[in-house]
Amino acid sequence: MVETNGYKESFTNGDHAPSSADFSTDFLIVGTGPAGSALACFLASYGLRGLIVSRDPSNADTPRAHITNMAALDCLRDIGVDVDCYKLGTGKDNMIHTRWSNSMAGEEYARIYSWGNDPKRKGDYELASPSEPLDLPQTLMEPLLIRYATLNGFKCRWDTEFVSFVQHARLGGVTTTLRDMVTQQTYQVHSKYLFGADGARSNIVRQLEVPMIKRPGQGFAVNVLIEADMLHLMEHRKGNLHWILQPDRENPDYAWIGCLRMVKPWHEWLCIIFPAPGAERALRSEEEYMDVVRQFIGDNSINVKILGLSTWAINETAAEYYSKGDVFCLGDAVHRHPPNHGLGSNTCIQDAFNLAWKIAYVSKGKAGKELLETYNTERQPVGLDVVTQANASLRNHRNVWSALGNMEPTLSARLAAHAELRADTPAGRTRRTNLQTALKVMDREEHGLGIEMNQRYNSSAVHTKDQGPMPTFATDPLEHYHATTYPGARLPHVWLDRAVPAKPVSTIDLAGKGRFLLLTGIGGEGWKDAAKAVAGDLDVPIVAYSIGYGGDYRDLYLDWVKVRDVEDSGCVLVRPDYYVAWRCGRWEEGCGEKLEKVLRSVLSLD
């Protein structure tokens, strides 16, 4: 038996003995996509060791997920991976627009700003997070995350297929059967926990018999990954999403509408082809797709090379719960939806960030095992909301398609409808108004800051008994981020500094790193002493800082005083995943004891 990086190996010759595993590890993750690889990273950041496996021979070979929003980047910021993300990805300057046109080289019908580039919304994004939106294809993100995980204690095995698992209710833990797809040998791994991050066709979710909330899907689409240098077309049309509608053509059923998505500016693209409603789900020949791609580009002088073809279903599916016993599922395994709002990999990463600190605290004896039940309680409603909103946004696209004439059943009807856009007639004015209205709704998708940042948790891991009702806001919660320190909300980002020449620091950067954070102000020194005492009594890492004149940090733009929702001597207690666990309006006698009581409750130590 050999012990390597925290897990024991004792391989047998041939088949495994049914009564014992071939080797053991504390944590087994199935799936190396954004959910699984992020979870491995976050667990590794706590000094935990484990194994991550994938049935694939390597990381993703198609770009698939790409928009990385600020909430997810803040999670990666916690472990320093965001620095490399910005080096590899495409920044906001090339994500300026979402467009609708007849072809990439042809007539443009409409455009809107996207991903925080609207001059009217830039301030909202800057105030919400120290991070910036980024276009980082999955092909670049996954290797980055796997590298971090494997350099910090996780082993990775490719060509390894999940077969089945058995939970041990009395002793705890899970025995998982895996198959080496190279040798075709099966072997067993015993782990404290099994994590199912095995994608939209999750066999772990299936064996766990998790009920799925399934709504009618919206068909399927075909991804054609291409090389095509379109630099000369992009100078005044920069953006990462370019919808192609051709109501003036008789397009085949398998190529009704297209979307050219920038992968690497401006020479690598994903041409997403949407078949007509009711079209047969089947891949066509590469030659047929090449004709479609060339037609969507509209410039025959451009050399086009097809790099890959794949299909995907447009799902509206979410799991009713994410865990059972010592098996936890996350990512696409439990929420499946179209890419609208760019919420796919972002939700996966945030699932992992929520789960990792809880697993770490329970594994290290710093929290009761009941804390793990809050993973499902907190993340399942978020996943269901993401699935609902992403599908609603895809349906909203049909209003644009309709206004441009693309929904008409015949070529002549489409031509007539499209011509109305140019007509000085009541019908023309109505169609133009409809298009403007549809584009305004689309702006809610491209600037859906609220759905990215307004996630709220309501579980035993937040303390709300003494808080009163959750605050309400006047602006749209899908479009606008509502900063609040109400327990269960994300810690507001505010810039601070030391009052002497030094680099400003975000409140987000004071939080995380596996610790609880307590923020107080003038007159709140008692909280700092109490935090130190509670940290020692419970063996829980807590850092405490005062913000204000003469404090540890200065409220650089006087923004913290506007959002803290407590008095100078009050406190805000923040979990390791940046979410507010509790707050107290002011320091008074007995608050030290109350802090310990609250933290015990949050960590299920009572």
N, C-alpha and C positions, 0 to 999 in steps of 0.2 A: 504494500500500500504506500503510495507516494502523496505527500501533501504539497500542493502547488498553489500559491497565491490565494490561500484561504479555503480551498476545497480539496477533498481527499479523492484520489483515484485508486481504484483497485479493479482494473479491467480483467474479465475472465476470458478464458480461451473458448470462443464459440458463444453459444447462447447464455443468457443470464440465468442465474439461479432464481426461481420464482420468489423465494423467501427473502431475498436481499437485493439492494440496488448495486449496480456496478460502480457507481461513485456518488458522492454527495456534495452538495453546495448549498449555501444558505438561500440563495436567490436564483431562480431560473426564469429567464425571460424568453418567450417564444415570439419572434418577430423583430426585425432590425429596421423597421420603418421609423418615421419620426416619433411615434409613441414609445416603441421598445428601446430605441437607441437613446432617446432623451431620458427615459427612466433609468437606464444603465448609467448614464452620466450623473444624474442627480443622486442615485444611491452611492455611486463611487465617490461623490463629493463628501459624503458622510463617512468615508473610510470603509464602506461595506464592499464585500467581494461576492462575485457570482458568475454566472454563465449566461450568455445570450446566444440564441441559435436562430438559424433561418434556413428554410428549404431552398432558398435561392443560392446561386454560386457566388454572389457578391451583392453589393448595394444596388439600388434601383438603377435600371438602365434607361428609363424614360423620365422626363422631368416632372410629370404629374403635378404635385403640390408645388407652389412657388411663392405666393404672397406670404411674407412673414411679418406679422403685425407687432405693434409695440408691446402688447401684453406678453406675447411669447418671447420677444427679444429681451424683455426685462427678466424673464425666467433664466434665459441663457446668460444674461449679464451677471447673474448671481454666481456663476462658475467661471466667468471670464471668456466663454466661448463666443460671445457676441462680437468681440474684436475681429476674429477670423471670419465671422459671418459677413461683416461689412467689407472685408477685403475680397471675398469671393462673390458677393451678390451685386446686384444692380441697384443703385440708389434712386432717390426720389426724382432726380432731374430727368431720368429716362422713363419715369412712371407717370408722366404728367396727365395723360388723357386716356379716356376710353372713347373709341370712335365707331361710327357706322358709315360704311361707304359701299360703292358698287364694286370696287376692287382696291387693292393696295395702291395701284397707280392711277385709279380712276376717280370718278366724282365722289366727293365726300358729302354725305347727307347731314351728319350731325356729329358733335363731339361734346363731351363734358369733362371737367377736371376730375381727377381721381386720386385716391390714396393721400389725402392731405395737401394736395397741390392747389386747391381752390384758394385764391387770395383771401376769400372771406372766412376760410376755415383753418388756415395755417396756424393761427394762434391757438385754436382749440387743441390741435395736435401737440404743439410745443408745451402747452400747459399740462397735458395729460400724462406725459412720460419723459424721462430723459433719453429714451431710445427714439429711433426714426423708422418708419416703414421701409421694408426692403423686399426686393424681388430676388429670392434665393431658391433656385430649382432644387427639387428633392435629390437630384443626382449629385448636387454639391453639398447639400446639408447632411445627408446620411453619412457619408465618409468622415466628415468633420466630427460628428457626434460619436461615431464608432471609434474613431481614433482617440478621442478624449476618454471614453469609457475603458478601452483596452489599455491605455497608458496609465490608468488609475485603478486597476484592480480587477476588471472584468475580463473573462476569456470569451472569445467569439468563435463559433463553429458554423461554417457555411455548409450547404448541401446536407442539411440535417432536418429531417421531417418529424413533426409531432405526430404521434400515433394515438396515445391515450394517456389518461392519468387516473390515479386512485388517491383519494383523500383518506387520511388516517384520523378519524374523529377522536379517538381516545388519546392517542399519543401526540396528535398534531402533525402537521407537515403533509407533503404530497410526494408520491412516487410517480414519475412521468416516464413513459416509454417513448424513446426516440428511435428513428431509423437513420443510419448513415446511408445517404443516397448514392455514395460512391461504392461502398462495399456491400450494401444491402443488408448489413447486420443491424439488429436491433439491440438496444441496451437501455438500462434504467438509471434514472437520476433521482435521488431523494433530495428534496429541498424543503426548507421551512415554508416557503411561499412559491407559488407558480403564478406568473403574470402572462395573461393572454393578450399579446399585442400583435396577433396574427392576421389582422386585416379584415376586409369586408366579408370574406368567406370563412370566418373563424371557426375552426373545428373545436377549439376550446370552449367557446360560447355554446356551440351546439351540444357538446358533451355535458356541459354544465346545465343544460336544459333551461337556459334563460329565455323567458318569453320576450318576443320582439314586438314592438309597436310598429306595424307596417301599414303605410298608406300607399295608394296607387302610385307607381313610379311614373316617370315622364319619358319613358323610352330609353334610348341608348345613343351613344355618340362614338365616333371613330377619331382616334388621335393619329395624325400623320406627322412624324418628326422629320423636319427637313433642314437642309442647309440651303440658304438663298441669301445672297448679299443684297440687302435693300437699303443700304446706307443713303443712297441718293434720293430715296423716297421719304426718308424719315426726318430730314432737317426741320421741317415745319409740321410734322405729324407725329411727334414723339408720344409714345404711350406703350403700354404693354398688352393692351387688349384692343383688337381691331376687328369689329364685326363686319362680315361681308354678306350683303343682301343684294340679290340680282333679280328684281321683279320684272326686268326686261328680257329675261331669258327663260327658256324651257329647260330647267335643270332636271336631271334624273332624280328619282325618289331617294337614292342613296346619298345625294348631295344637295339638300334643300337650302341650308344656311351654313355659313362657315364663320370661324373666328380664328384669326391669326394671332397667336400669343407669343410675345417676345420671350425667348429663352436666353440668348446672349445677343446683346445689341451689336449690330443689326444684321447678323448673319446666320443665326440659328433660331428656328421658329417651331412652334407646335401648331399645326393646322388642325383645328378641331372641326370636324364635319358632322352636322346634325342631319340625319335623314328626315324625310317627310313623315308626319304622323302615320303610323300603321305600316311603315316600310319594314321589310324583312330584316331581321338582325343577322347579317352575314357580311364577312369581309369580302370586298371586291378585289380585283387584281391590282397590282402595283401600277400597271399602265393606266387603268381607269382613274385611280386616285391622282396620278401624275397630271392627267388632263384637268381634273378638278382643281388641283393646286395651282396650276398655271393660269387657269381661268380666274381664280380668286386673286392671284397676284396682278394679273393684267398687264404684264410687261414681259414679252417673249424674249427680250434680250438678256434676261436674268437666268443664269445657270442654276438649276434646281436639282438637288440630290435628296432622295428619300432615304432616311436613316432607320426608320422603323414604323411599323403599323401595330395598332392595338385598339381594342374596343373597351368600352366601360358602360355600365348601367347607371342611369340617373335614379338613384334610390331616395326614398324618404322613409328611413328605418332607424329606430332607436331601441336600445335594450331597456326593459323595465327596471332592471337593476344590474349593477356592475360587478358584484362579488358574491361569493358563497363560500363560507368556510375560509380556507387558506388560499383560495384561487381568486385572483383579481384580474379584471379585463379592462382594457383602455384603448383609446384611439378608434380607428375605423371598425374594430371588432364590435363596438357598442354604439357607434353613431355613424350613419352612412348617408351622404347627401351630395348634391352637386357642388362645384367649387365656388359658387356665387358668394360674395362677401369675403372670399379668401380665408375661410375659417377652418379648413380641414386640418392641416398640419399644426396650426396654431392651437386648436382645441386639443389635439393629441399631446402637445408639449405641456399644456396647462393641466391636463389630466395627470401627467407624470409628475409635475411639480407639486401638485396637491397630494398625491399618494406618497411620494418619496419621503417627505419629512415625517409622515405618520408611521411608515414602515420603520424608518430609522429610530424614531423615539421609542416605539414599542420594542424593537429588537434589542435596544440598549437598556431596556428597563426603566426608561424615563417617562413612560406613559402606559396606561392600562390598555389591554387589547381592544377594549370597546371603542377606542379612538379610531380604529380602522373602519368601523361601521360608518363613520362620518364621510368617508370617501364616496360611497354611493349616495348618501344623503345630499352631499353638496354638488357632486359633479353630474349626476344623472339629470336633474332639471336643466342644467346648462347644456348638456348634449342634446336633449330633446328640443330645447329652444333653438339651438343652432341648426338642427335638421329642419325645423319648421321654417325658420327665417330664410335659409338658403334656398329651399324649394319655392317659397313665396316669391323670392326675388327672381328666380328663373322664370316663373309664370309671368312676372311683371314685364319681362323682356318682350313677351308677345304683344304688348300694347305698342311698343316701338315698331315691331315687325308689321303690325296691322296698319299703323299710321303711314308707314312707308309703302303699303300696298302688297306686301309679301304674303299675306294670309289669304288672298283671293284664290279661288280654285283654278282659274284658267289664265293663260298668258294675256289674253285681251283684257280681262278684268283687272289683272295686276297693272298693266300698262295704263289703263284708264284711271285707276285709283292713284297710281303714282303721279300721273299728270296733274291731278287735282292740287297737289302741293304747290304748283306754279300758277294756279288759276285764280284770277280776281273774281271769285264767285263765293256765295255763301258756303257751298260744299268745300271749296278750297280753304276758306278761312276756318271752317270747322276742323278739317284735317290737320291744318297747321297748329291749331290750338290743341288738338289731341296729341300731336307729336310733342309739343312743348310740355304738356302735362305728363306724358309718359317719360320724357327725359328728366323731369323734376323728380319723379319717383325713382328713376335709375340713380340719381344723385344720392339718394338715401342708401343705396347699396355701396357705391364707390366711396362714400363718406359716412359709412355706418360706424362711427367711432363708438357709439353707445353700446352696440352689441358686442364690440370687442372688449370694452373696459368696464361695463356696468354690471358684471356678474355679481350676484349677491348669494351669500351662503347663510343657511339657516339650519343649524345643527347643534349638538352638544359641544362642539369644538369652538363655538362662539358664545359669549355670555351676553344675553339681551334682557334678562329678567328685570333689570333696573334702568332700562333705557327709554322706555316709552315707545311710541309708534315710529316705524321707519319713516324718514323724511320723504316728502314728495317734491317734485321739481316741475317747473313750468314748461321746459323744453322736451322735445321728443326723445325718449330714452333709447331709441334705436340709433338716432343720428348723433346725439350729444352725450358726452361723458358727464356724469354727475358726481363730482368729488365730494366725499363725505367720510367722516371717521366713524359712522355708525357701525357697530360690530357686524361682521359679515361682509363688509365692503372692502375694496382694495384700498390700501394706504395711499392717500393722495401724494402725488409727486410735487415737491416744492424745493426750490434751490436754497441752500444754506451755505454759510461760510464761517470762517473762524474769527472774523473781525480784524484780522491782520492779513497782509498779502498772501493769498493762498488760493488754490483752485477750488471753485464752488463744488459742493457735493449735494446730491439729491437725497431726499428722505428715503427713497427706494434703496440707495446704496448703504444707508445706515442699517437697513433691515436685511433679512436673509442670512446667508452664510451659516445656516443651521441653528440660528439663535432666535430667541424672542427679543423683541425690542420694546423698550419703554421710553416714551417721549414725554417730557414735562416742561415746565417753564419757571418763571420767577415765583419763588415761594413754594416750589415743589421739591426741594432738596430731600424731603422725607421719603419721596418715592424712590430716589436713587439708593438710599440706605435700605429701604424695604426690599427693593429688587435684589440687592446683593445678598441680603439675608435669606430671601426665598430661594434664590438660585443655589445657595449652599444647602439649605434644608432639603430641597427636592432634587438636587443634583441635575438641575436644568440650566443650560446656558442662557443668561439674560444680560443684555447690555442696556444701559440707561443713559440718556443724554438730556440736558436741558437746552431749550431754545429760547432765546431772548437776550436782552441787554445784560451782559455779565455772565451769560450762560456758556455752555460748551459750544454752541453754534448760534450764529446770528440769523435771524429771519431776513434773508437777503433783500427780498422785494416786498416784505410784509405780507406774504401770501399765506404763510402758515397760520397766522392769527385769524385769517378769514375762514379757513376750512377746518381748523382743529376741533371746533364745536365743544370745547371745554374752556374753563377759566385758566388764567396764568398758572395757578398751582395745581391744576388738574393733570390727568395723564391719559395717554393713549397706548394701549398694549397691543403689539403687532406680532402675529405668528411668523414662523420661518418662511412661509410662502407669501408674505407681503399682505396678508389679510388681517384686518383688525379683529382681535379676539375680544377686547373689552375696552371701555373708557370710563373715566370717573371725572366728574365735573370739577372737583376741588380736593385739595389735601386737607384732611382733618383727622382727629384722633381715631384710631382703629382702622385706618386705611391699609396699614401694613398687613394686618390680619386678613383684611378683605382681599388684598392682592393674592395672598397665598390660597385663600379659599377659591377664588376665581380660577387661578391657574390649575389647581387640583381638578376643578370641574372640567376645564377645557381639555386637560390631558387624561380625563377618565381615571383619575387616581383616587377618587372617593370610594 
